Amino acid sequence: MADIEKAGLLLLRESRILLCRKKRGSPLLILPGGKFEPGETAIECLVRELREELGQVTATGLQHVGTYSDRAAGDPNKTVRIELYRGELAGELVASAEIGELVWFGPLDDWAQLAPSLANRILPDLIARGLLDWSRNDQG
């Protein structure tokens, strides 16, 4: 069992994925989403966290992509388990709550900025499955 259980959103626009950087703690980029509260389903958690982190947005068309585990971004001694959903957001995206910055990350950006779950598990899987149309080999 992972130390941290989260739900995350895969939001793609023009071959870029929306990622977040927290105001405090780890400088690594993470997925929009967050930790489960007791009794929450993954969808309920994701909808709540997206509104907290990204402002008055509405998630639509959510589809389960996969479940991934790796080292936590903020603490390499802990593990994180992420239930990833692909979907769209309606409304203006605004970094809110603990989120300091929103980043549209693309194939030529520096993978060293990514949380371990993204760099080691999620992005390689999405690329291998053809869900993300870029490869680490595209980096210049």
N, CA, C and O atoms as a GROMACS GRO file, in nm:
protein
  560
    1MET      N    1   0.084  -0.119   0.000
    1MET     CA    2   0.000   0.000   0.000
    1MET      C    3   0.088   0.125   0.000
    1MET      O    4   0.188   0.131   0.071
    2ALA      N    5   0.051   0.223  -0.079
    2ALA     CA    6   0.127   0.348  -0.091
    2ALA      C    7   0.104   0.436   0.032
    2ALA      O    8   0.001   0.426   0.099
    3ASP      N    9   0.202   0.520   0.060
    3ASP     CA   10   0.190   0.616   0.170
    3ASP      C   11   0.089   0.726   0.137
    3ASP      O   12   0.019   0.776   0.225
    4ILE      N   13   0.082   0.762   0.008
    4ILE     CA   14  -0.004   0.871  -0.038
    4ILE      C   15  -0.092   0.818  -0.152
    4ILE      O   16  -0.041   0.762  -0.249
    5GLU      N   17  -0.223   0.838  -0.140
    5GLU     CA   18  -0.318   0.796  -0.243
    5GLU      C   19  -0.377   0.920  -0.307
    5GLU      O   20  -0.431   1.006  -0.238
    6LYS      N   21  -0.365   0.931  -0.441
    6LYS     CA   22  -0.411   1.051  -0.510
    6LYS      C   23  -0.489   1.017  -0.635
    6LYS      O   24  -0.481   0.906  -0.687
    7ALA      N   25  -0.566   1.115  -0.681
    7ALA     CA   26  -0.630   1.110  -0.814
    7ALA      C   27  -0.569   1.224  -0.894
    7ALA      O   28  -0.550   1.334  -0.841
    8GLY      N   29  -0.538   1.199  -1.021
    8GLY     CA   30  -0.476   1.301  -1.106
    8GLY      C   31  -0.546   1.314  -1.239
    8GLY      O   32  -0.612   1.221  -1.286
    9LEU      N   33  -0.530   1.432  -1.300
    9LEU     CA   34  -0.592   1.459  -1.429
    9LEU      C   35  -0.487   1.467  -1.539
    9LEU      O   36  -0.384   1.534  -1.523
   10LEU      N   37  -0.514   1.399  -1.649
   10LEU     CA   38  -0.436   1.411  -1.771
   10LEU      C   39  -0.513   1.503  -1.863
   10LEU      O   40  -0.615   1.464  -1.921
   11LEU      N   41  -0.464   1.627  -1.876
   11LEU     CA   42  -0.526   1.725  -1.964
   11LEU      C   43  -0.426   1.759  -2.073
   11LEU      O   44  -0.320   1.814  -2.046
   12LEU      N   45  -0.462   1.725  -2.197
   12LEU     CA   46  -0.373   1.746  -2.312
   12LEU      C   47  -0.429   1.856  -2.401
   12LEU      O   48  -0.548   1.859  -2.432
   13ARG      N   49  -0.339   1.945  -2.442
   13ARG     CA   50  -0.374   2.048  -2.540
   13ARG      C   51  -0.252   2.072  -2.628
   13ARG      O   52  -0.145   2.106  -2.580
   14GLU      N   53  -0.271   2.055  -2.759
   14GLU     CA   54  -0.165   2.077  -2.857
   14GLU      C   55  -0.035   2.006  -2.818
   14GLU      O   56   0.071   2.067  -2.816
   15SER      N   57  -0.045   1.878  -2.789
   15SER     CA   58   0.068   1.791  -2.753
   15SER      C   59   0.140   1.834  -2.626
   15SER      O   60   0.257   1.799  -2.606
   16ARG      N   61   0.072   1.907  -2.540
   16ARG     CA   62   0.129   1.945  -2.410
   16ARG      C   63   0.035   1.896  -2.301
   16ARG      O   64  -0.086   1.885  -2.321
   17ILE      N   65   0.094   1.868  -2.185
   17ILE     CA   66   0.018   1.819  -2.072
   17ILE      C   67   0.020   1.925  -1.961
   17ILE      O   68   0.125   1.984  -1.933
   18LEU      N   69  -0.094   1.950  -1.900
   18LEU     CA   70  -0.102   2.048  -1.792
   18LEU      C   71  -0.043   1.989  -1.665
   18LEU      O   72  -0.085   1.884  -1.618
   19LEU      N   73   0.055   2.059  -1.609
   19LEU     CA   74   0.118   2.020  -1.484
   19LEU      C   75   0.119   2.139  -1.388
   19LEU      O   76   0.096   2.253  -1.429
   20CYS      N   77   0.145   2.112  -1.262
   20CYS     CA   78   0.143   2.214  -1.157
   20CYS      C   79   0.272   2.212  -1.078
   20CYS      O   80   0.338   2.108  -1.065
   21ARG      N   81   0.308   2.329  -1.027
   21ARG     CA   82   0.418   2.339  -0.932
   21ARG      C   83   0.361   2.402  -0.806
   21ARG      O   84   0.296   2.506  -0.812
   22LYS      N   85   0.387   2.339  -0.691
   22LYS     CA   86   0.334   2.390  -0.565
   22LYS      C   87   0.409   2.515  -0.521
   22LYS      O   88   0.523   2.537  -0.560
   23LYS      N   89   0.343   2.597  -0.439
   23LYS     CA   90   0.405   2.718  -0.384
   23LYS      C   91   0.518   2.682  -0.289
   23LYS      O   92   0.622   2.749  -0.287
   24ARG      N   93   0.498   2.575  -0.211
   24ARG     CA   94   0.598   2.532  -0.114
   24ARG      C   95   0.624   2.383  -0.130
   24ARG      O   96   0.545   2.310  -0.191
   25GLY      N   97   0.735   2.340  -0.074
   25GLY     CA   98   0.768   2.198  -0.081
   25GLY      C   99   0.850   2.170  -0.204
   25GLY      O  100   0.937   2.249  -0.242
   26SER      N  101   0.824   2.059  -0.267
   26SER     CA  102   0.902   2.016  -0.382
   26SER      C  103   0.883   2.111  -0.501
   26SER      O  104   0.771   2.154  -0.529
   27PRO      N  105   0.992   2.143  -0.571
   27PRO     CA  106   0.982   2.224  -0.693
   27PRO      C  107   0.943   2.142  -0.815
   27PRO      O  108   0.925   2.198  -0.924
   28LEU      N  109   0.928   2.011  -0.800
   28LEU     CA  110   0.898   1.924  -0.913
   28LEU      C  111   0.755   1.943  -0.962
   28LEU      O  112   0.664   1.974  -0.884
   29LEU      N  113   0.736   1.924  -1.091
   29LEU     CA  114   0.604   1.935  -1.151
   29LEU      C  115   0.522   1.810  -1.122
   29LEU      O  116   0.573   1.698  -1.127
   30ILE      N  117   0.394   1.832  -1.091
   30ILE     CA  118   0.302   1.724  -1.059
   30ILE      C  119   0.175   1.741  -1.142
   30ILE      O  120   0.154   1.845  -1.204
   31LEU      N  121   0.092   1.638  -1.143
   31LEU     CA  122  -0.037   1.644  -1.210
   31LEU      C  123  -0.136   1.727  -1.128
   31LEU      O  124  -0.125   1.730  -1.006
   32PRO      N  125  -0.230   1.792  -1.193
   32PRO     CA  126  -0.342   1.851  -1.118
   32PRO      C  127  -0.418   1.736  -1.051
   32PRO      O  128  -0.435   1.629  -1.110
   33GLY      N  129  -0.464   1.759  -0.931
   33GLY     CA  130  -0.536   1.657  -0.855
   33GLY      C  131  -0.487   1.657  -0.712
   33GLY      O  132  -0.422   1.752  -0.669
   34GLY      N  133  -0.517   1.554  -0.639
   34GLY     CA  134  -0.472   1.552  -0.502
   34GLY      C  135  -0.514   1.430  -0.425
   34GLY      O  136  -0.560   1.330  -0.481
   35LYS      N  137  -0.498   1.440  -0.293
   35LYS     CA  138  -0.519   1.328  -0.202
   35LYS      C  139  -0.667   1.302  -0.175
   35LYS      O  140  -0.749   1.394  -0.169
   36PHE      N  141  -0.695   1.175  -0.161
   36PHE     CA  142  -0.830   1.131  -0.127
   36PHE      C  143  -0.866   1.173   0.015
   36PHE      O  144  -0.782   1.172   0.105
   37GLU      N  145  -0.992   1.210   0.034
   37GLU     CA  146  -1.048   1.226   0.167
   37GLU      C  147  -1.125   1.099   0.198
   37GLU      O  148  -1.168   1.030   0.106
   38PRO      N  149  -1.145   1.066   0.328
   38PRO     CA  150  -1.214   0.942   0.364
   38PRO      C  151  -1.349   0.928   0.293
   38PRO      O  152  -1.430   1.021   0.293
   39GLY      N  153  -1.370   0.811   0.233
   39GLY     CA  154  -1.498   0.780   0.170
   39GLY      C  155  -1.515   0.833   0.029
   39GLY      O  156  -1.617   0.807  -0.035
   40GLU      N  157  -1.417   0.908  -0.022
   40GLU     CA  158  -1.428   0.964  -0.157
   40GLU      C  159  -1.394   0.862  -0.264
   40GLU      O  160  -1.305   0.779  -0.245
   41THR      N  161  -1.464   0.870  -0.375
   41THR     CA  162  -1.424   0.796  -0.494
   41THR      C  163  -1.316   0.877  -0.564
   41THR      O  164  -1.293   0.993  -0.531
   42ALA      N  165  -1.249   0.815  -0.659
   42ALA     CA  166  -1.145   0.886  -0.733
   42ALA      C  167  -1.203   1.006  -0.807
   42ALA      O  168  -1.141   1.113  -0.809
   43ILE      N  169  -1.319   0.990  -0.869
   43ILE     CA  170  -1.382   1.100  -0.943
   43ILE      C  171  -1.419   1.214  -0.848
   43ILE      O  172  -1.393   1.330  -0.879
   44GLU      N  173  -1.478   1.182  -0.734
   44GLU     CA  174  -1.514   1.286  -0.636
   44GLU      C  175  -1.390   1.361  -0.589
   44GLU      O  176  -1.392   1.483  -0.577
   45CYS      N  177  -1.284   1.288  -0.562
   45CYS     CA  178  -1.158   1.349  -0.519
   45CYS      C  179  -1.106   1.442  -0.628
   45CYS      O  180  -1.068   1.556  -0.600
   46LEU      N  181  -1.104   1.394  -0.749
   46LEU     CA  182  -1.049   1.472  -0.860
   46LEU      C  183  -1.129   1.600  -0.884
   46LEU      O  184  -1.070   1.707  -0.900
   47VAL      N  185  -1.260   1.590  -0.886
   47VAL     CA  186  -1.345   1.708  -0.908
   47VAL      C  187  -1.321   1.811  -0.797
   47VAL      O  188  -1.309   1.930  -0.826
   48ARG      N  189  -1.316   1.767  -0.672
   48ARG     CA  190  -1.293   1.858  -0.559
   48ARG      C  191  -1.155   1.923  -0.569
   48ARG      O  192  -1.142   2.045  -0.556
   49GLU      N  193  -1.054   1.842  -0.592
   49GLU     CA  194  -0.917   1.895  -0.598
   49GLU      C  195  -0.897   1.991  -0.716
   49GLU      O  196  -0.828   2.092  -0.702
   50LEU      N  197  -0.956   1.961  -0.831
   50LEU     CA  198  -0.941   2.049  -0.947
   50LEU      C  199  -1.001   2.187  -0.919
   50LEU      O  200  -0.943   2.288  -0.957
   51ARG      N  201  -1.115   2.191  -0.852
   51ARG     CA  202  -1.177   2.320  -0.818
   51ARG      C  203  -1.090   2.395  -0.716
   51ARG      O  204  -1.077   2.517  -0.723
   52GLU      N  205  -1.032   2.322  -0.621
   52GLU     CA  206  -0.945   2.386  -0.521
   52GLU      C  207  -0.818   2.440  -0.586
   52GLU      O  208  -0.775   2.551  -0.554
   53GLU      N  209  -0.758   2.364  -0.676
   53GLU     CA  210  -0.628   2.398  -0.732
   53GLU      C  211  -0.633   2.487  -0.855
   53GLU      O  212  -0.540   2.565  -0.880
   54LEU      N  213  -0.740   2.475  -0.934
   54LEU     CA  214  -0.743   2.542  -1.065
   54LEU      C  215  -0.854   2.645  -1.080
   54LEU      O  216  -0.872   2.700  -1.189
   55GLY      N  217  -0.928   2.672  -0.973
   55GLY     CA  218  -1.033   2.773  -0.978
   55GLY      C  219  -1.168   2.714  -1.015
   55GLY      O  220  -1.192   2.594  -0.997
   56GLN      N  221  -1.254   2.798  -1.067
   56GLN     CA  222  -1.392   2.758  -1.098
   56GLN      C  223  -1.398   2.683  -1.230
   56GLN      O  224  -1.450   2.734  -1.330
   57VAL      N  225  -1.345   2.561  -1.229
   57VAL     CA  226  -1.344   2.478  -1.349
   57VAL      C  227  -1.438   2.359  -1.330
   57VAL      O  228  -1.470   2.319  -1.219
   58THR      N  229  -1.481   2.306  -1.443
   58THR     CA  230  -1.566   2.188  -1.443
   58THR      C  231  -1.499   2.081  -1.527
   58THR      O  232  -1.464   2.105  -1.643
   59ALA      N  233  -1.479   1.964  -1.468
   59ALA     CA  234  -1.419   1.851  -1.539
   59ALA      C  235  -1.528   1.777  -1.616
   59ALA      O  236  -1.636   1.752  -1.565
   60THR      N  237  -1.496   1.742  -1.741
   60THR     CA  238  -1.591   1.668  -1.824
   60THR      C  239  -1.521   1.550  -1.892
   60THR      O  240  -1.399   1.551  -1.910
   61GLY      N  241  -1.600   1.450  -1.928
   61GLY     CA  242  -1.549   1.336  -2.004
   61GLY      C  243  -1.440   1.257  -1.935
   61GLY      O  244  -1.352   1.204  -2.002
   62LEU      N  245  -1.443   1.248  -1.803
   62LEU     CA  246  -1.337   1.178  -1.730
   62LEU      C  247  -1.338   1.028  -1.759
   62LEU      O  248  -1.441   0.962  -1.747
   63GLN      N  249  -1.222   0.978  -1.800
   63GLN     CA  250  -1.205   0.835  -1.829
   63GLN      C  251  -1.078   0.785  -1.762
   63GLN      O  252  -0.973   0.849  -1.771
   64HIS      N  253  -1.088   0.672  -1.693
   64HIS     CA  254  -0.972   0.614  -1.623
   64HIS      C  255  -0.867   0.571  -1.725
   64HIS      O  256  -0.897   0.501  -1.821
   65VAL      N  257  -0.743   0.614  -1.701
   65VAL     CA  258  -0.632   0.582  -1.789
   65VAL      C  259  -0.546   0.471  -1.730
   65VAL      O  260  -0.505   0.379  -1.801
   66GLY      N  261  -0.521   0.479  -1.599
   66GLY     CA  262  -0.437   0.379  -1.534
   66GLY      C  263  -0.408   0.419  -1.391
   66GLY      O  264  -0.444   0.528  -1.346
   67THR      N  265  -0.342   0.328  -1.320
   67THR     CA  266  -0.300   0.353  -1.183
   67THR      C  267  -0.150   0.332  -1.176
   67THR      O  268  -0.099   0.231  -1.224
   68TYR      N  269  -0.080   0.428  -1.116
   68TYR     CA  270   0.066   0.431  -1.118
   68TYR      C  271   0.120   0.452  -0.977
   68TYR      O  272   0.063   0.528  -0.898
   69SER      N  273   0.231   0.386  -0.947
   69SER     CA  274   0.297   0.403  -0.817
   69SER      C  275   0.445   0.430  -0.837
   69SER      O  276   0.508   0.375  -0.927
   70ASP      N  277   0.498   0.518  -0.751
   70ASP     CA  278   0.642   0.551  -0.755
   70ASP      C  279   0.675   0.628  -0.628
   70ASP      O  280   0.593   0.640  -0.537
   71ARG      N  281   0.798   0.679  -0.624
   71ARG     CA  282   0.840   0.763  -0.511
   71ARG      C  283   0.762   0.894  -0.513
   71ARG      O  284   0.731   0.946  -0.620
   72ALA      N  285   0.730   0.945  -0.396
   72ALA     CA  286   0.659   1.072  -0.385
   72ALA      C  287   0.752   1.187  -0.422
   72ALA      O  288   0.872   1.181  -0.397
   73ALA      N  289   0.696   1.291  -0.483
   73ALA     CA  290   0.776   1.407  -0.527
   73ALA      C  291   0.842   1.479  -0.410
   73ALA      O  292   0.958   1.518  -0.419
   74GLY      N  293   0.770   1.497  -0.302
   74GLY     CA  294   0.822   1.575  -0.191
   74GLY      C  295   0.904   1.497  -0.091
   74GLY      O  296   0.974   1.556  -0.009
   75ASP      N  297   0.897   1.362  -0.096
   75ASP     CA  298   0.965   1.280   0.002
   75ASP      C  299   1.001   1.147  -0.062
   75ASP      O  300   0.914   1.060  -0.077
   76PRO      N  301   1.128   1.128  -0.101
   76PRO     CA  302   1.167   1.004  -0.169
   76PRO      C  303   1.154   0.879  -0.082
   76PRO      O  304   1.165   0.767  -0.133
   77ASN      N  305   1.132   0.896   0.050
   77ASN     CA  306   1.114   0.781   0.139
   77ASN      C  307   0.969   0.735   0.142
   77ASN      O  308   0.937   0.634   0.206
   78LYS      N  309   0.880   0.807   0.075
   78LYS     CA  310   0.739   0.771   0.069
   78LYS      C  311   0.700   0.734  -0.073
   78LYS      O  312   0.765   0.776  -0.169
   79THR      N  313   0.594   0.656  -0.084
   79THR     CA  314   0.543   0.620  -0.216
   79THR      C  315   0.408   0.685  -0.239
   79THR      O  316   0.331   0.711  -0.146
   80VAL      N  317   0.382   0.712  -0.366
   80VAL     CA  318   0.253   0.770  -0.405
   80VAL      C  319   0.188   0.675  -0.505
   80VAL      O  320   0.255   0.614  -0.588
   81ARG      N  321   0.057   0.665  -0.496
   81ARG     CA  322  -0.024   0.587  -0.591
   81ARG      C  323  -0.124   0.684  -0.652
   81ARG      O  324  -0.200   0.749  -0.581
   82ILE      N  325  -0.122   0.694  -0.785
   82ILE     CA  326  -0.206   0.790  -0.855
   82ILE      C  327  -0.304   0.717  -0.946
   82ILE      O  328  -0.264   0.639  -1.032
   83GLU      N  329  -0.433   0.744  -0.927
   83GLU     CA  330  -0.535   0.698  -1.020
   83GLU      C  331  -0.552   0.810  -1.122
   83GLU      O  332  -0.601   0.918  -1.090
   84LEU      N  333  -0.510   0.784  -1.245
   84LEU     CA  334  -0.507   0.887  -1.349
   84LEU      C  335  -0.631   0.880  -1.437
   84LEU      O  336  -0.671   0.773  -1.483
   85TYR      N  337  -0.690   0.998  -1.459
   85TYR     CA  338  -0.807   1.012  -1.546
   85TYR      C  339  -0.776   1.116  -1.653
   85TYR      O  340  -0.715   1.219  -1.627
   86ARG      N  341  -0.820   1.085  -1.773
   86ARG     CA  342  -0.810   1.180  -1.884
   86ARG      C  343  -0.943   1.253  -1.893
   86ARG      O  344  -1.049   1.193  -1.873
   87GLY      N  345  -0.938   1.382  -1.924
   87GLY     CA  346  -1.061   1.457  -1.938
   87GLY      C  347  -1.033   1.597  -1.988
   87GLY      O  348  -0.921   1.632  -2.025
   88GLU      N  349  -1.138   1.676  -1.988
   88GLU     CA  350  -1.130   1.816  -2.030
   88GLU      C  351  -1.173   1.905  -1.913
   88GLU      O  352  -1.240   1.859  -1.820
   89LEU      N  353  -1.135   2.031  -1.920
   89LEU     CA  354  -1.176   2.129  -1.820
   89LEU      C  355  -1.244   2.246  -1.890
   89LEU      O  356  -1.193   2.298  -1.989
   90ALA      N  357  -1.358   2.287  -1.837
   90ALA     CA  358  -1.426   2.407  -1.884
   90ALA      C  359  -1.407   2.514  -1.777
   90ALA      O  360  -1.416   2.486  -1.658
   91GLY      N  361  -1.381   2.636  -1.821
   91GLY     CA  362  -1.358   2.747  -1.728
   91GLY      C  363  -1.215   2.794  -1.738
   91GLY      O  364  -1.130   2.732  -1.802
   92GLU      N  365  -1.189   2.907  -1.673
   92GLU     CA  366  -1.054   2.966  -1.676
   92GLU      C  367  -0.965   2.900  -1.572
   92GLU      O  368  -0.999   2.894  -1.454
   93LEU      N  369  -0.849   2.850  -1.618
   93LEU     CA  370  -0.753   2.786  -1.529
   93LEU      C  371  -0.675   2.892  -1.452
   93LEU      O  372  -0.610   2.978  -1.512
   94VAL      N  373  -0.680   2.885  -1.319
   94VAL     CA  374  -0.610   2.980  -1.234
   94VAL      C  375  -0.541   2.901  -1.123
   94VAL      O  376  -0.605   2.826  -1.051
   95ALA      N  377  -0.408   2.918  -1.109
   95ALA     CA  378  -0.336   2.853  -1.000
   95ALA      C  379  -0.393   2.902  -0.868
   95ALA      O  380  -0.390   3.022  -0.840
   96SER      N  381  -0.446   2.811  -0.786
   96SER     CA  382  -0.513   2.845  -0.662
   96SER      C  383  -0.463   2.756  -0.549
   96SER      O  384  -0.391   2.660  -0.572
   97ALA      N  385  -0.504   2.790  -0.426
   97ALA     CA  386  -0.469   2.715  -0.306
   97ALA      C  387  -0.317   2.699  -0.299
   97ALA      O  388  -0.244   2.798  -0.302
   98GLU      N  389  -0.269   2.574  -0.290
   98GLU     CA  390  -0.125   2.552  -0.274
   98GLU      C  391  -0.048   2.553  -0.406
   98GLU      O  392   0.074   2.538  -0.405
   99ILE      N  393  -0.117   2.572  -0.518
   99ILE     CA  394  -0.053   2.571  -0.649
   99ILE      C  395   0.003   2.710  -0.681
   99ILE      O  396  -0.070   2.809  -0.679
  100GLY      N  397   0.132   2.714  -0.712
  100GLY     CA  398   0.198   2.840  -0.743
  100GLY      C  399   0.208   2.869  -0.891
  100GLY      O  400   0.215   2.985  -0.931
  101GLU      N  401   0.208   2.762  -0.973
  101GLU     CA  402   0.230   2.782  -1.116
  101GLU      C  403   0.167   2.667  -1.195
  101GLU      O  404   0.171   2.552  -1.153
  102LEU      N  405   0.108   2.701  -1.309
  102LEU     CA  406   0.058   2.603  -1.404
  102LEU      C  407   0.153   2.601  -1.523
  102LEU      O  408   0.193   2.707  -1.573
  103VAL      N  409   0.189   2.482  -1.569
  103VAL     CA  410   0.288   2.467  -1.676
  103VAL      C  411   0.232   2.372  -1.782
  103VAL      O  412   0.186   2.263  -1.751
  104TRP      N  413   0.237   2.417  -1.908
  104TRP     CA  414   0.203   2.328  -2.018
  104TRP      C  415   0.333   2.263  -2.063
  104TRP      O  416   0.416   2.326  -2.130
  105PHE      N  417   0.352   2.138  -2.026
  105PHE     CA  418   0.476   2.064  -2.047
  105PHE      C  419   0.471   1.988  -2.178
  105PHE      O  420   0.374   1.918  -2.207
  106GLY      N  421   0.577   2.002  -2.258
  106GLY     CA  422   0.580   1.938  -2.389
  106GLY      C  423   0.700   1.848  -2.408
  106GLY      O  424   0.782   1.832  -2.318
  107PRO      N  425   0.711   1.789  -2.526
  107PRO     CA  426   0.814   1.688  -2.553
  107PRO      C  427   0.957   1.742  -2.548
  107PRO      O  428   1.050   1.664  -2.528
  108LEU      N  429   0.976   1.871  -2.564
  108LEU     CA  430   1.112   1.925  -2.561
  108LEU      C  431   1.150   1.984  -2.424
  108LEU      O  432   1.261   2.033  -2.407
  109ASP      N  433   1.058   1.978  -2.328
  109ASP     CA  434   1.086   2.032  -2.195
  109ASP      C  435   1.171   1.934  -2.114
  109ASP      O  436   1.181   1.816  -2.147
  110ASP      N  437   1.232   1.984  -2.007
  110ASP     CA  438   1.328   1.911  -1.926
  110ASP      C  439   1.258   1.813  -1.830
  110ASP      O  440   1.189   1.854  -1.737
  111TRP      N  441   1.278   1.683  -1.854
  111TRP     CA  442   1.216   1.580  -1.772
  111TRP      C  443   1.269   1.582  -1.628
  111TRP      O  444   1.208   1.523  -1.540
  112ALA      N  445   1.380   1.647  -1.603
  112ALA     CA  446   1.435   1.657  -1.466
  112ALA      C  447   1.342   1.740  -1.377
  112ALA      O  448   1.354   1.735  -1.255
  113GLN      N  449   1.251   1.817  -1.437
  113GLN     CA  450   1.155   1.898  -1.360
  113GLN      C  451   1.037   1.815  -1.309
  113GLN      O  452   0.959   1.863  -1.228
  114LEU      N  453   1.024   1.690  -1.356
  114LEU     CA  454   0.906   1.609  -1.328
  114LEU      C  455   0.916   1.530  -1.199
  114LEU      O  456   1.024   1.485  -1.160
  115ALA      N  457   0.802   1.513  -1.133
  115ALA     CA  458   0.794   1.422  -1.019
  115ALA      C  459   0.829   1.281  -1.068
  115ALA      O  460   0.807   1.248  -1.184
  116PRO      N  461   0.885   1.197  -0.979
  116PRO     CA  462   0.923   1.061  -1.022
  116PRO      C  463   0.809   0.982  -1.086
  116PRO      O  464   0.832   0.908  -1.182
  117SER      N  465   0.688   0.996  -1.036
  117SER     CA  466   0.575   0.920  -1.094
  117SER      C  467   0.553   0.957  -1.240
  117SER      O  468   0.520   0.871  -1.322
  118LEU      N  469   0.570   1.084  -1.273
  118LEU     CA  470   0.553   1.128  -1.412
  118LEU      C  471   0.668   1.080  -1.500
  118LEU      O  472   0.645   1.022  -1.607
  119ALA      N  473   0.791   1.103  -1.456
  119ALA     CA  474   0.909   1.070  -1.538
  119ALA      C  475   0.930   0.920  -1.553
  119ALA      O  476   0.967   0.873  -1.660
  120ASN      N  477   0.908   0.845  -1.446
  120ASN     CA  478   0.940   0.702  -1.446
  120ASN      C  479   0.826   0.612  -1.490
  120ASN      O  480   0.850   0.505  -1.546
  121ARG      N  481   0.703   0.653  -1.465
  121ARG     CA  482   0.589   0.563  -1.486
  121ARG      C  483   0.486   0.618  -1.585
  121ARG      O  484   0.456   0.556  -1.687
  122ILE      N  485   0.431   0.735  -1.552
  122ILE     CA  486   0.314   0.782  -1.626
  122ILE      C  487   0.346   0.820  -1.770
  122ILE      O  488   0.287   0.765  -1.862
  123LEU      N  489   0.440   0.912  -1.791
  123LEU     CA  490   0.468   0.955  -1.929
  123LEU      C  491   0.521   0.842  -2.016
  123LEU      O  492   0.476   0.828  -2.130
  124PRO      N  493   0.616   0.759  -1.967
  124PRO     CA  494   0.658   0.647  -2.052
  124PRO      C  495   0.543   0.554  -2.090
  124PRO      O  496   0.538   0.505  -2.203
  125ASP      N  497   0.451   0.529  -1.998
  125ASP     CA  498   0.336   0.443  -2.028
  125ASP      C  499   0.244   0.508  -2.131
  125ASP      O  500   0.199   0.443  -2.225
  126LEU      N  501   0.216   0.637  -2.112
  126LEU     CA  502   0.126   0.707  -2.206
  126LEU      C  503   0.187   0.711  -2.346
  126LEU      O  504   0.116   0.696  -2.446
  127ILE      N  505   0.317   0.732  -2.355
  127ILE     CA  506   0.386   0.732  -2.485
  127ILE      C  507   0.380   0.594  -2.547
  127ILE      O  508   0.348   0.580  -2.665
  128ALA      N  509   0.412   0.489  -2.468
  128ALA     CA  510   0.413   0.352  -2.520
  128ALA      C  511   0.274   0.310  -2.568
  128ALA      O  512   0.263   0.235  -2.666
  129ARG      N  513   0.170   0.356  -2.502
  129ARG     CA  514   0.033   0.320  -2.539
  129ARG      C  515  -0.024   0.410  -2.648
  129ARG      O  516  -0.137   0.389  -2.693
  130GLY      N  517   0.052   0.511  -2.693
  130GLY     CA  518   0.006   0.600  -2.797
  130GLY      C  519  -0.094   0.705  -2.750
  130GLY      O  520  -0.158   0.771  -2.832
  131LEU      N  521  -0.108   0.720  -2.619
  131LEU     CA  522  -0.201   0.820  -2.564
  131LEU      C  523  -0.138   0.959  -2.560
  131LEU      O  524  -0.208   1.060  -2.551
  132LEU      N  525  -0.007   0.961  -2.566
  132LEU     CA  526   0.068   1.088  -2.568
  132LEU      C  527   0.158   1.080  -2.690
  132LEU      O  528   0.241   0.991  -2.701
  133ASP      N  529   0.141   1.175  -2.782
  133ASP     CA  530   0.208   1.168  -2.912
  133ASP      C  531   0.344   1.236  -2.909
  133ASP      O  532   0.371   1.326  -2.989
  134TRP      N  533   0.431   1.192  -2.816
  134TRP     CA  534   0.570   1.236  -2.817
  134TRP      C  535   0.654   1.136  -2.742
  134TRP      O  536   0.605   1.052  -2.667
  135SER      N  537   0.782   1.149  -2.764
  135SER     CA  538   0.874   1.053  -2.704
  135SER      C  539   0.992   1.126  -2.644
  135SER      O  540   1.026   1.237  -2.685
  136ARG      N  541   1.055   1.063  -2.547
  136ARG     CA  542   1.173   1.124  -2.484
  136ARG      C  543   1.282   1.146  -2.587
  136ARG      O  544   1.367   1.232  -2.570
  137ASN      N  545   1.280   1.068  -2.695
  137ASN     CA  546   1.380   1.085  -2.801
  137ASN      C  547   1.362   1.214  -2.878
  137ASN      O  548   1.451   1.256  -2.952
  138ASP      N  549   1.243   1.279  -2.862
  138ASP     CA  550   1.218   1.405  -2.930
  138ASP      C  551   1.291   1.520  -2.864
  138ASP      O  552   1.298   1.629  -2.921
  139GLN      N  553   1.346   1.499  -2.745
  139GLN     CA  554   1.412   1.607  -2.673
  139GLN      C  555   1.541   1.643  -2.747
  139GLN      O  556   1.613   1.556  -2.796
  140GLY      N  557   1.568   1.775  -2.753
  140GLY     CA  558   1.684   1.820  -2.828
  140GLY      C  559   1.807   1.831  -2.748
  140GLY      O  560   1.912   1.867  -2.801
   0.00000   0.00000   0.00000
